[in-house]
Amino acid sequence: MRVGRIDRVHCYGRFAIRALEAAKDTLDDRELVACRTAAEFAGELGRVEAVLGLGMPVDDWSPAGRLRLVHLIGSGADSLLPAKGLSPAVRVASARGVSAPAMAEFAIAMLLALAKRVTDVLASQQRREWRPHPPMLVSGATLLVVGAGPVGREVARRGRALGMRVIGVRRTAGPVAEFDETHRAEDLAELAARADAIVMAVPATARTRRLLDAGVLDRCRPGCLVVNVSRGEVVDEEELAVRLRAGSLGGAALDVFEREPLPVTSPLWGAPNTILTPHVSWSSPDYPAQVARLFVENLHRVESGEPVINPVDTAHGY
């Protein structure tokens, strides 16, 4: 493990540049290199010691012989991994948890909007039509949160505050304080049969791809609501759209999609009681500054040989 000062800090992408701009006063006299394009970053790869960014356009990290820290500006590591050629000595950290309060607020807001039939109400309003749309009562309902990480736990807290019974699904067995009960992913289909609403809050990995598939969706209670703020890959979008249009599900709110922007040909467009948002649930005014503070702290930890905050487990993919 190399210790000592990192003299050069790179960032890749518009958002990372904003974050690094917020941190520049705390980076002493280090050289700061902003890369806005794939070509710029490729040309700098051999000089990179620490990089802040997301979706770095690298097919092979082998030329990055000086690299000591890769710091992601988001919570997921799917845009980086499997990271061919990346030395095991390189520390990889994420911004996991920074956006958890914002994402949990968003998930609960979307859940309430679906439960209270806001899409139908607004459609009637646009038509100047006086028509009641009976709302669902969330107090006393069962909320299934798939994922018990920072986002899932924040969703669970808010769900319980609304009087919901909250069930959590996680990779490993064992209780989590924010949930009334927890289970492993192998039990998801059985748990879906008990849920009035499902919130997806898991990272995108090989294990979670299309976790909410046709088999699970068919076990859902009639009228069940689905909210996804994690990654589009964890939901089978076509099967979800089929059930929304058939009326077996009560509605869905999706902030993430397997292809972004969502193609105009997607069957999700126009599905009843469905809210589609352009991957904004993570956003908050102070997010760049929070990521910047975390990056600077981890930079100092790498320099002194200490463990980083939010290390990415490359074996599990997050």
C-alpha positions as CSV (number, residue, x, y, z in Angstrom):
1,M,0.0,0.0,0.0
2,R,1.5,3.3,-1.1
3,V,1.4,6.2,1.2
4,G,2.4,9.8,0.8
5,R,1.1,12.9,-0.8
6,I,-1.0,12.8,-4.0
7,D,0.1,15.8,-6.1
8,R,-2.3,15.6,-9.0
9,V,-6.1,15.2,-8.9
10,H,-8.2,14.5,-12.0
11,C,-11.9,14.7,-12.5
12,Y,-14.0,13.4,-15.3
13,G,-17.4,14.8,-16.4
14,R,-19.4,17.9,-15.8
15,F,-20.7,17.0,-12.4
16,A,-17.3,15.9,-11.1
17,I,-15.8,19.2,-12.3
18,R,-18.5,21.0,-10.3
19,A,-17.7,19.0,-7.2
20,L,-14.0,19.5,-7.5
21,E,-14.5,23.2,-8.0
22,A,-16.3,23.2,-4.6
23,A,-13.3,21.4,-3.0
24,K,-10.4,23.3,-4.6
25,D,-9.8,25.5,-1.5
26,T,-9.2,22.4,0.6
27,L,-6.9,20.7,-1.9
28,D,-3.9,23.0,-1.0
29,D,-1.6,23.5,-4.0
30,R,-2.3,20.2,-5.8
31,E,-2.6,20.2,-9.6
32,L,-6.2,19.9,-10.6
33,V,-7.0,18.5,-14.0
34,A,-10.5,18.6,-15.4
35,C,-11.3,16.2,-18.3
36,R,-14.5,16.9,-20.2
37,T,-14.2,14.3,-22.9
38,A,-13.2,10.7,-23.3
39,A,-10.2,11.7,-25.4
40,E,-9.0,14.1,-22.8
41,F,-9.2,11.4,-20.1
42,A,-7.6,8.8,-22.2
43,G,-4.6,11.1,-22.8
44,E,-4.2,11.7,-19.1
45,L,-4.5,8.0,-18.0
46,G,-0.8,7.5,-17.4
47,R,-0.6,10.6,-15.2
48,V,-3.7,10.0,-13.0
49,E,-3.0,9.6,-9.3
50,A,-6.6,10.2,-8.0
51,V,-9.7,10.7,-10.0
52,L,-13.2,11.8,-9.1
53,G,-15.9,11.0,-11.6
54,L,-18.4,8.5,-13.0
55,G,-18.5,6.4,-16.2
56,M,-14.8,7.0,-16.9
57,P,-14.3,5.8,-20.6
58,V,-11.6,3.3,-19.9
59,D,-11.5,-0.2,-21.5
60,D,-8.2,-1.1,-19.8
61,W,-6.8,0.5,-16.7
62,S,-3.4,-1.1,-17.0
63,P,-1.7,2.1,-18.2
64,A,-2.7,3.9,-15.0
65,G,0.4,2.9,-13.2
66,R,0.3,6.0,-10.8
67,L,-3.3,5.5,-9.9
68,R,-4.1,5.2,-6.1
69,L,-7.7,6.3,-5.8
70,V,-10.8,6.1,-8.0
71,H,-13.7,8.0,-6.3
72,L,-17.1,7.7,-7.8
73,I,-19.5,10.6,-7.6
74,G,-22.5,8.3,-7.3
75,S,-23.5,5.4,-5.1
76,G,-23.3,2.6,-7.7
77,A,-20.2,1.1,-9.1
78,D,-21.8,-0.5,-12.2
79,S,-20.4,2.2,-14.5
80,L,-16.8,1.3,-13.4
81,L,-16.8,-2.5,-12.9
82,P,-15.4,-4.9,-13.9
83,A,-12.6,-2.4,-14.4
84,K,-10.2,-4.5,-16.5
85,G,-6.6,-4.0,-15.6
86,L,-7.3,-2.0,-12.5
87,S,-4.6,-2.9,-9.9
88,P,-5.9,-4.4,-6.6
89,A,-3.8,-1.8,-4.8
90,V,-6.0,1.0,-6.1
91,R,-8.6,2.1,-3.6
92,V,-12.1,2.5,-5.0
93,A,-14.7,4.5,-3.1
94,S,-18.2,5.7,-3.8
95,A,-20.5,8.5,-2.7
96,R,-22.8,5.8,-1.2
97,G,-25.3,7.3,1.3
98,V,-24.8,10.9,0.3
99,S,-28.0,11.0,-1.7
100,A,-29.9,8.6,0.6
101,P,-32.2,11.3,2.2
102,A,-33.0,12.9,-1.1
103,M,-33.8,9.5,-2.8
104,A,-35.9,8.4,0.2
105,E,-37.9,11.6,0.1
106,F,-38.4,11.1,-3.6
107,A,-39.5,7.5,-3.3
108,I,-42.0,8.3,-0.6
109,A,-43.3,11.3,-2.5
110,M,-43.8,9.1,-5.6
111,L,-45.5,6.4,-3.4
112,L,-47.9,9.0,-2.0
113,A,-48.6,10.4,-5.5
114,L,-49.5,7.0,-6.8
115,A,-51.6,6.1,-3.7
116,K,-53.6,9.3,-4.0
117,R,-54.0,8.9,-7.8
118,V,-52.4,12.2,-8.6
119,T,-51.9,11.4,-12.2
120,D,-55.6,10.7,-12.7
121,V,-56.5,13.8,-10.7
122,L,-54.3,16.0,-12.9
123,A,-55.6,14.4,-16.0
124,S,-59.2,15.2,-14.9
125,Q,-58.1,18.7,-14.0
126,Q,-56.7,19.3,-17.5
127,R,-60.0,18.1,-19.0
128,R,-62.0,20.4,-16.5
129,E,-63.7,17.2,-15.4
130,W,-65.2,16.9,-11.9
131,R,-64.5,13.2,-11.3
132,P,-63.4,11.5,-8.0
133,H,-60.5,9.1,-8.1
134,P,-60.7,7.1,-4.8
135,P,-57.2,7.2,-3.1
136,M,-55.4,4.4,-1.2
137,L,-54.7,4.7,2.5
138,V,-51.0,4.1,3.1
139,S,-51.3,4.0,6.9
140,G,-51.6,0.3,7.8
141,A,-50.4,-0.9,4.4
142,T,-47.4,-3.1,3.9
143,L,-44.3,-1.6,2.3
144,L,-41.7,-4.0,0.8
145,V,-38.3,-2.3,0.4
146,V,-35.9,-4.3,-1.7
147,G,-32.4,-3.2,-0.5
148,A,-31.4,-2.5,3.1
149,G,-28.5,-0.1,2.4
150,P,-28.5,3.7,3.1
151,V,-31.4,4.4,0.7
152,G,-33.5,1.5,1.8
153,R,-33.1,2.3,5.5
154,E,-34.1,5.9,4.9
155,V,-37.2,4.8,2.9
156,A,-38.1,2.4,5.7
157,R,-37.9,5.1,8.4
158,R,-40.2,7.3,6.4
159,G,-42.6,4.5,5.6
160,R,-42.9,3.6,9.3
161,A,-43.5,7.3,10.1
162,L,-46.5,7.1,7.8
163,G,-47.8,4.1,9.8
164,M,-46.8,1.4,7.3
165,R,-45.5,-2.0,8.1
166,V,-42.1,-2.2,6.5
167,I,-40.4,-5.4,5.2
168,G,-36.8,-5.4,4.1
169,V,-35.0,-7.6,1.6
170,R,-31.2,-7.8,1.8
171,R,-28.4,-9.9,0.5
172,T,-27.5,-11.4,3.9
173,A,-29.7,-12.6,6.7
174,G,-30.2,-10.7,9.9
175,P,-32.4,-7.9,11.4
176,V,-32.0,-4.2,10.5
177,A,-33.4,-1.7,13.1
178,E,-35.3,0.4,10.6
179,F,-37.4,-2.6,9.4
180,D,-40.2,-4.5,11.1
181,E,-38.8,-7.7,9.5
182,T,-36.1,-8.6,7.0
183,H,-35.6,-11.5,4.5
184,R,-33.2,-12.6,1.9
185,A,-33.7,-12.0,-1.9
186,E,-34.6,-15.7,-2.4
187,D,-37.9,-15.0,-0.7
188,L,-38.9,-12.0,-2.9
189,A,-41.8,-13.6,-4.7
190,E,-43.4,-14.8,-1.5
191,L,-42.9,-11.4,0.1
192,A,-44.4,-9.6,-3.0
193,A,-47.7,-11.4,-2.3
194,R,-47.8,-9.6,1.1
195,A,-47.0,-6.1,-0.2
196,D,-49.2,-3.2,-1.0
197,A,-46.2,-1.2,-2.3
198,I,-42.7,-2.1,-3.4
199,V,-39.7,0.3,-3.4
200,M,-36.6,-0.9,-5.3
201,A,-33.4,0.4,-3.6
202,V,-30.7,-2.1,-4.6
203,P,-27.5,-1.6,-6.6
204,A,-27.1,-3.0,-10.1
205,T,-25.2,-6.2,-10.0
206,A,-25.4,-9.6,-11.8
207,R,-27.5,-10.8,-8.8
208,T,-30.0,-8.0,-9.0
209,R,-30.5,-7.8,-12.7
210,R,-34.3,-8.0,-13.4
211,L,-34.8,-9.0,-9.8
212,L,-38.4,-7.7,-10.2
213,D,-39.3,-10.0,-13.0
214,A,-42.5,-11.6,-14.4
215,G,-42.5,-14.3,-11.7
216,V,-42.4,-11.8,-8.9
217,L,-44.8,-9.3,-10.6
218,D,-47.3,-12.1,-11.0
219,R,-47.2,-12.7,-7.2
220,C,-48.0,-9.1,-6.4
221,R,-51.2,-8.2,-4.8
222,P,-53.9,-6.6,-7.1
223,G,-53.3,-2.9,-7.0
224,C,-49.7,-3.1,-5.7
225,L,-47.7,0.0,-6.3
226,V,-44.1,-0.1,-7.6
227,V,-41.4,2.6,-7.2
228,N,-37.8,2.3,-8.5
229,V,-35.1,4.8,-7.6
230,S,-32.1,2.4,-7.8
231,R,-31.2,1.2,-11.3
232,G,-33.4,0.5,-14.3
233,E,-31.8,-3.0,-14.8
234,V,-33.3,-4.3,-11.6
235,V,-36.9,-4.2,-13.0
236,D,-38.1,-6.0,-16.1
237,E,-39.7,-2.9,-17.7
238,E,-41.6,-4.7,-20.4
239,E,-43.3,-7.1,-18.0
240,L,-44.0,-4.2,-15.7
241,A,-45.7,-2.3,-18.5
242,V,-47.8,-5.3,-19.5
243,R,-49.2,-5.5,-15.9
244,L,-49.8,-1.8,-15.6
245,R,-51.8,-1.7,-18.8
246,A,-53.7,-4.9,-17.7
247,G,-54.6,-3.3,-14.4
248,S,-53.1,-6.0,-12.2
249,L,-50.8,-3.4,-10.6
250,G,-52.1,-0.1,-9.2
251,G,-49.3,2.1,-10.6
252,A,-45.6,2.7,-10.9
253,A,-43.1,5.5,-10.4
254,L,-39.8,5.0,-12.2
255,D,-36.8,7.4,-11.9
256,V,-34.3,5.0,-13.6
257,F,-34.4,3.0,-16.7
258,E,-32.4,0.3,-18.5
259,R,-31.8,2.8,-21.4
260,E,-31.6,6.5,-20.6
261,P,-33.1,8.6,-21.9
262,L,-36.1,6.3,-22.1
263,P,-36.8,5.5,-25.7
264,V,-40.0,7.0,-27.1
265,T,-41.0,3.5,-28.1
266,S,-41.0,2.2,-24.5
267,P,-44.4,0.7,-23.5
268,L,-44.0,2.5,-20.2
269,W,-45.0,5.8,-21.8
270,G,-48.7,6.3,-21.3
271,A,-49.2,3.4,-18.9
272,P,-52.0,4.1,-16.4
273,N,-51.1,5.7,-13.1
274,T,-47.5,5.8,-14.0
275,I,-44.9,8.5,-13.3
276,L,-41.7,8.6,-15.3
277,T,-38.9,11.0,-14.1
278,P,-35.4,11.5,-15.7
279,H,-33.1,10.1,-13.1
280,V,-33.3,13.0,-10.6
281,S,-34.1,11.3,-7.3
282,W,-30.5,11.6,-6.1
283,S,-30.3,15.4,-6.7
284,S,-30.2,18.1,-4.1
285,P,-28.6,21.6,-4.0
286,D,-25.7,20.6,-1.8
287,Y,-24.9,17.3,-3.4
288,P,-21.7,18.5,-5.2
289,A,-20.3,20.0,-2.0
290,Q,-21.1,16.8,0.0
291,V,-19.4,14.7,-2.5
292,A,-16.4,17.1,-2.5
293,R,-16.0,16.8,1.2
294,L,-16.1,13.0,1.1
295,F,-13.6,12.9,-1.7
296,V,-11.1,15.2,0.1
297,E,-11.5,13.1,3.3
298,N,-10.8,9.9,1.3
299,L,-7.9,11.5,-0.5
300,H,-6.3,12.3,2.9
301,R,-7.0,8.7,4.0
302,V,-5.2,7.2,1.0
303,E,-2.2,9.5,1.6
304,S,-1.9,8.3,5.2
305,G,-2.7,4.7,4.5
306,E,-6.0,4.6,6.3
307,P,-9.2,2.8,5.1
308,V,-11.4,4.9,2.9
309,I,-15.0,5.7,3.6
310,N,-17.5,3.8,1.4
311,P,-15.1,1.3,-0.1
312,V,-16.4,-0.5,-3.1
313,D,-16.4,-4.3,-2.8
314,T,-15.4,-5.2,-6.4
315,A,-16.4,-8.8,-5.7
316,H,-20.0,-7.9,-4.9
317,G,-20.2,-5.0,-7.3
318,Y,-20.9,-2.2,-4.9
